[in-house]
Amino acid sequence: MELKLSELTKRYGDNVALKDFSVTFTPGIYGLLGANGAGKSTMMNLITDNIRRDGGSITLDNRDILQMGNEFRAVLGYMPQQQGFYERMTAQGFVSYIARLKGMRGRQMHRQVEEILRLTNLFDVRNKAIRSFSGGMKQRVLLAQALLGDPKILLLDEPTAGLDPRERVRIRSFIKELARDRIVLLATHIVTDVESIAGQVILMKKGELLKMDTPQALMEAIPDSWTPVAYHLSLEDVYLYFLGE
């Protein structure tokens, strides 16, 4: 499986949100790092076809995703950054509602909703209103709906934003388990999330691709002269060195 972005461009008036962006994804976890406005969310919205591209192409196994239509959406799972719920709904009601929007019906739908609620540790609270949930539980509801249909491509936009450290570790571990035989794109400004689970890191700045490599290779690319004191480098140092932020 190969998801390929070729010279992808998106403009908002005079602002270029993504400029001639090219990258190829195969199964694994990819951490997207960059400041606000770097183009991370724009790239995800282009892949989901929530917004229209101004140039370039997106293909899955050499087929344009726009021509694939519903066939592409069937293999795609998207966890948005913003928590948008009907908060009076229960967890089961909300995930079932999204399942129906995706065209699922009958016993198959009910079986899959139950399975996903168990997988995301929400089954025991499935009949409680979402408005009573903690931030971490709400994030797991968003993750649950993204998993409907057993997608082979998962787009996760700031999945641990606003969570306490314990919830963040729990969500990270769960994402790592999900990554087998899937392409997982993890957009975040929380560097430790990427360092702990991503096999490849993509550094983005002002809509452009600066670097793409393993966390270790990026750390090794920092020259010794960059810091006057010898210490163990982290991905935060990579962020500061390459992005200057």
C-alpha positions as CSV (number, residue, x, y, z in Angstrom):
1,M,0.0,0.0,0.0
2,E,1.4,3.4,-1.0
3,L,-0.2,6.8,-0.4
4,K,1.6,9.4,-2.6
5,L,1.4,13.2,-2.4
6,S,3.0,14.8,-5.5
7,E,3.6,18.6,-5.7
8,L,0.6,19.2,-3.5
9,T,-0.4,22.9,-3.3
10,K,-3.1,24.8,-1.4
11,R,-3.6,28.5,-1.2
12,Y,-6.0,30.7,0.8
13,G,-5.9,34.0,-1.0
14,D,-2.3,35.3,-0.9
15,N,-1.4,32.8,1.8
16,V,0.3,29.5,0.5
17,A,-0.7,26.9,3.1
18,L,1.0,24.0,1.2
19,K,3.6,24.5,-1.5
20,D,4.7,21.8,-4.0
21,F,4.6,19.2,-1.1
22,S,5.7,15.7,-2.1
23,V,6.0,12.7,0.1
24,T,5.2,8.9,-0.1
25,F,3.7,7.0,2.8
26,T,3.8,3.2,3.3
27,P,2.5,1.3,6.4
28,G,3.9,2.7,9.6
29,I,3.6,5.8,11.9
30,Y,4.6,9.2,10.5
31,G,4.9,12.1,12.9
32,L,4.2,15.5,11.4
33,L,6.0,18.3,13.3
34,G,5.7,22.0,12.8
35,A,4.4,25.1,14.4
36,N,0.8,26.4,13.9
37,G,0.5,27.3,10.2
38,A,3.1,24.8,9.0
39,G,0.5,23.0,6.8
40,K,-0.2,19.9,8.9
41,S,-3.9,20.2,9.1
42,T,-4.2,21.5,5.5
43,M,-2.4,18.4,4.3
44,M,-4.8,16.1,6.2
45,N,-7.9,18.0,5.0
46,L,-6.6,17.6,1.4
47,I,-6.2,13.9,1.9
48,T,-9.7,13.6,3.3
49,D,-11.0,15.8,0.5
50,N,-12.5,18.2,3.0
51,I,-10.9,21.0,1.0
52,R,-9.9,21.2,-2.7
53,R,-6.3,21.2,-3.8
54,D,-5.0,24.0,-6.0
55,G,-2.3,21.8,-7.6
56,G,-0.6,18.4,-7.5
57,S,-2.1,15.0,-6.9
58,I,-2.8,12.4,-4.2
59,T,-2.8,8.8,-5.2
60,L,-3.3,5.5,-3.5
61,D,-1.5,2.7,-5.3
62,N,-1.2,4.9,-8.4
63,R,-5.0,5.8,-8.4
64,D,-6.1,9.4,-7.8
65,I,-8.2,9.5,-4.6
66,L,-10.7,11.9,-6.2
67,Q,-11.4,9.3,-8.9
68,M,-11.7,6.5,-6.3
69,G,-14.4,8.4,-4.4
70,N,-16.2,6.2,-1.9
71,E,-13.7,3.4,-2.5
72,F,-11.0,5.6,-1.0
73,R,-13.2,6.9,1.8
74,A,-13.9,3.3,2.8
75,V,-10.2,2.7,3.7
76,L,-9.8,6.1,5.4
77,G,-10.2,7.0,9.1
78,Y,-10.0,10.6,10.3
79,M,-9.7,11.9,13.8
80,P,-10.2,15.7,13.7
81,Q,-8.4,18.1,16.0
82,Q,-11.6,19.7,17.2
83,Q,-13.9,17.8,19.5
84,G,-17.3,18.1,17.8
85,F,-20.1,16.1,19.4
86,Y,-23.7,16.0,20.1
87,E,-22.9,15.9,23.8
88,R,-26.3,14.6,24.9
89,M,-25.6,11.5,22.9
90,T,-24.1,8.4,24.6
91,A,-20.7,7.1,23.3
92,Q,-22.5,4.2,21.7
93,G,-25.1,6.5,20.1
94,F,-22.5,8.8,18.7
95,V,-20.3,6.0,17.2
96,S,-23.4,4.3,15.8
97,Y,-24.5,7.6,14.2
98,I,-21.2,8.0,12.5
99,A,-21.3,4.4,11.4
100,R,-24.7,5.0,9.7
101,L,-23.2,8.1,7.9
102,K,-20.6,5.7,6.6
103,G,-23.2,3.5,5.2
104,M,-23.2,0.7,7.8
105,R,-26.4,-1.0,8.7
106,G,-27.8,-3.9,10.7
107,R,-26.0,-6.6,12.7
108,Q,-22.7,-5.9,11.1
109,M,-22.8,-2.3,12.3
110,H,-23.8,-3.2,15.8
111,R,-21.2,-5.8,16.0
112,Q,-18.4,-3.5,14.8
113,V,-19.5,-0.6,17.1
114,E,-19.4,-2.9,20.1
115,E,-16.0,-4.2,19.1
116,I,-14.5,-0.7,18.6
117,L,-16.0,0.5,22.0
118,R,-14.3,-2.5,23.6
119,L,-11.0,-1.8,21.8
120,T,-11.0,1.9,22.9
121,N,-12.0,1.0,26.5
122,L,-15.3,2.7,26.2
123,F,-17.6,-0.3,26.4
124,D,-18.3,0.0,30.1
125,V,-19.4,3.7,29.7
126,R,-21.1,3.2,26.4
127,N,-24.5,4.3,27.7
128,K,-23.2,7.5,29.4
129,A,-23.7,10.9,27.9
130,I,-20.5,12.2,26.2
131,R,-20.9,15.5,28.1
132,S,-20.0,13.7,31.3
133,F,-16.7,12.4,29.9
134,S,-13.2,13.6,30.6
135,G,-11.0,15.1,27.8
136,G,-9.2,11.8,27.4
137,M,-12.5,9.8,27.1
138,K,-13.7,12.3,24.5
139,Q,-10.5,11.8,22.5
140,R,-11.1,8.1,22.6
141,V,-14.6,8.6,21.3
142,L,-13.1,10.5,18.3
143,L,-10.6,7.7,17.8
144,A,-13.3,5.1,18.0
145,Q,-15.3,6.7,15.2
146,A,-12.1,7.0,13.1
147,L,-11.7,3.2,13.4
148,L,-15.1,2.3,11.9
149,G,-14.7,0.2,8.8
150,D,-11.2,-1.0,9.8
151,P,-9.4,1.7,7.8
152,K,-6.0,1.1,6.3
153,I,-5.1,4.8,6.5
154,L,-5.5,6.7,9.8
155,L,-5.2,10.5,10.0
156,L,-4.9,11.7,13.6
157,D,-4.9,15.5,14.1
158,E,-3.6,16.5,17.6
159,P,-4.9,13.2,19.2
160,T,-3.5,14.0,22.6
161,A,-4.0,17.8,22.8
162,G,-5.3,19.0,26.2
163,L,-4.8,15.6,27.9
164,D,-3.0,15.0,31.1
165,P,0.2,12.9,31.0
166,R,-1.4,9.7,32.0
167,E,-4.1,9.9,29.3
168,R,-1.5,11.0,26.7
169,V,0.6,7.9,27.4
170,R,-2.5,5.7,27.1
171,I,-3.6,7.2,23.8
172,R,0.0,6.9,22.4
173,S,0.2,3.3,23.3
174,F,-3.1,2.6,21.7
175,I,-2.1,4.3,18.5
176,K,1.1,2.3,18.4
177,E,-0.9,-0.9,18.6
178,L,-3.1,0.2,15.8
179,A,-0.2,0.9,13.4
180,R,0.3,-2.7,12.2
181,D,-0.3,-2.8,8.4
182,R,-1.7,0.7,8.5
183,I,-0.5,4.1,7.4
184,V,-0.9,6.4,10.4
185,L,-0.3,10.1,10.1
186,L,0.1,11.8,13.4
187,A,-0.1,15.6,13.3
188,T,0.9,17.3,16.6
189,H,3.0,20.0,18.2
190,I,3.7,17.7,21.2
191,V,7.2,16.4,20.3
192,T,7.3,13.6,22.9
193,D,4.3,12.0,21.3
194,V,6.2,11.7,18.0
195,E,9.5,10.6,19.5
196,S,7.9,7.7,21.4
197,I,5.9,6.1,18.6
198,A,6.8,7.4,15.1
199,G,9.1,5.5,12.8
200,Q,9.4,8.5,10.5
201,V,9.3,12.2,11.3
202,I,8.3,14.9,8.8
203,L,9.4,18.4,9.6
204,M,7.2,21.1,8.1
205,K,7.5,24.8,8.0
206,K,5.3,27.3,6.2
207,G,3.8,24.7,4.0
208,E,7.0,23.1,2.9
209,L,8.8,19.8,3.7
210,L,12.1,20.5,5.4
211,K,13.2,17.0,6.5
212,M,11.9,13.5,6.6
213,D,13.8,10.7,8.4
214,T,13.8,8.5,11.5
215,P,14.0,10.3,14.9
216,Q,17.5,8.9,15.5
217,A,18.8,10.0,12.1
218,L,17.5,13.5,12.6
219,M,19.1,13.7,16.0
220,E,22.4,12.5,14.5
221,A,22.2,15.2,11.9
222,I,22.6,17.9,14.5
223,P,26.2,19.1,14.5
224,D,28.2,18.9,17.8
225,S,28.9,22.6,17.5
226,W,25.2,23.4,17.9
227,T,25.3,23.1,21.7
228,P,28.3,24.0,23.9
229,V,27.4,21.4,26.5
230,A,27.4,17.7,25.6
231,Y,24.1,16.0,26.6
232,H,21.6,13.5,25.3
233,L,19.7,15.0,22.3
234,S,16.0,14.6,21.9
235,L,13.5,15.2,19.2
236,E,12.8,18.6,20.8
237,D,16.4,19.5,19.9
238,V,15.6,18.4,16.3
239,Y,12.6,20.7,16.3
240,L,14.6,23.7,17.6
241,Y,17.6,23.1,15.3
242,F,15.7,22.6,12.0
243,L,12.6,24.7,12.5
244,G,14.2,27.4,14.6
245,E,11.2,27.6,16.9
